[in-house]
């Protein structure tokens, strides 16, 4: 096993330990009921069908047949299920929840829903959406046969109170995580957004936020170029990692180009760095051309700055 593989295994196991603790599956009983996690899963499967068989339950859960048999015997002893020979095939035993079994399931289901709702209610909407999207991705990667989630709804909107602070924080955190840039970069972004917030001309300068299924997923803004007022300048394009690959960056850049044309600019320019491969691909696909490069030391790193331009 390579060192990278070992790191992945450790990260996978670390998440499993974290999540099982979060949802309380390590407790002796689940959600204050008499059932263990496995018993609760069996009860759930029984509740999904008016009638089923032990074999059908096992196809879904993949339990040891002997272990499942003991769980079902326990349910029968508690009066939670009935077991009767199938009328179609006497070799099969049909399982059904009794009235007591249905009550037990409803209690368990209600407590599980309440636990999930309490956990989600503590999160900001954008974090909740990001987490649920991540869960869908995990499920589809581990089980490609899983029905795909509905396509995400992308909305590009004008900024609202709170968006400036979010954009500054996300820039600082993401560029530190992905490129190792220090707090100088966050300070630069904060100064750019502060200048926009206090001095921008709404007719020729604008800030947009992208939302994916209601959660903030990216941003960008356009201002007048200080060296050439006939040119617009695109600044601070950001797409959250959870929403990359959906076309969010492309939509944001297209919004900037359309706005700049309507505002009467003769073209647009932007400054970036060569390490920002994802962003550069978006700019190039939109029609920007590389105009010049220069080496510099900024944000704690040796970088190659780039100026890209577009004529309308």
Secondary structure, DSSP 8 states (H G I E B T S, - for coil): --HHHHHHHHHHHHHHHHHHHHTTTTSSSSTTSS--HHHHHHHHHHHT-SSB-HHHHHHHH---HHHHHHHHHHHHHTTSEEEEE-SS-TTSEEEEE-HHHHHHHHHHHHHHHHHHHHHHHTS-HHHHHHHHHHHHHHHHHH-TTS-------EEEEE--TTHHHHHHHHHHHHHHHHH---HHHHHHHHHHHHHHHHH--TTT-EEEEEEETTEEEEEEEEEE-SS-TTEEEEEEEEE-GGGTTTTHHHHHHHHHHHHHHHHT-SEEEEEEETT-HHHHHHHHHHT-EEEEEEEEEETTEEEEEEEEEEE-
